[in-house]
């Protein structure tokens, strides 16, 4: 199972890649493996405001459904529109092409609540 | 402590994701549900379903006993034939659904693993003298080989002519040198066979079928795809679509419920149910948008709850959300529309003809 060192994580299995004040968000390799084939992502709209650790969308796999939680508070600034036609990108490349949304975060201090790669490794092993 | 089938190590070595189901550690998926599902619809897949229960019935009173316990007409079941049926309680609720096999001198009943003990107790409680019951579940391996290429593949491993075995019939024969029951049945809607054998032959046959099937791109298939395959056919799953609170008539199982065959457990209530109009019916529906129904989501019409989803999934063949559920009879006609409550939203669905997907076999 792949857990990149340069990302931060949530206990709900999202990953976060920050650049300046923007956070790219997806779900982890562990999470996509547990869900199985992803068939649909219900996303917020650009401009929506999300709260840290509140649900911002849902992810539908063939057999199950799971909530997506916002790792940081802020404004949704970009959606991965490729997922509309190819939701399986989440299974094939969870840390790359399978990213889900980007959030312009309002409070950098919130990043301290996230897990490091080591913390996340301990959580799922 | 969960039980393992004799194929447990094979599943682990094939990279299966293992879950506990009905007290067994079973493979839920190998390569992925979508791929396994399409494999069965296009060429052939193999399933380990050894968790299923098998009971044998013998003795002079066996036929009459099974006629009283099950809703289908056992007297119409000929040697070499298989019958789908259910056991009912006195109130018409369903104990379990099952397959009944008639051999020369005995019957075999195949039941759901999750209901095995309950079924055994229910049957044993009603068993008269002159009937012998034997539970061979723990000694029996059951492999399902399903898909358009299943017969061509299995024919390479047996001298028994498989082309003469009709749907819902079986024979006894040697496959890969081991004696077993070869049954033309399955839970996928595709051409397929189910093989019942002593545990000692299980691993060898599993490996042989997988290696012989390479030319057909055979893949092992887990319980996940087994569920999506049966759902596309609207086959009932006990615990989801049928249970002790549902009767076979409202579940769309009138075709196996032979009310004129004479007395059987549940008949009096079912006769009454048939006289009055059914209050609700189990229907198949397709979502009109990209939304996916799941077990126990409520169904609404004109602001009122009129039913409930009992099984739902993404259909790999239709590329859409499909479901099975009970709705009030007046909303049950093909073409009727209603809303399925999915989280905060009501998503529109339409009642459709079933099976949802029609294999050409």
Interface residues (C-beta under 8 A of the other chain):
Chain A: X33 X36 X37 X39 X40 X58 X60 X61 X62 X63 X65 X91
Chain B: X17 X29 X32 X33 X34 X224 X227 X228 X290 X291 X292 X294 X313 X314 X316 X343
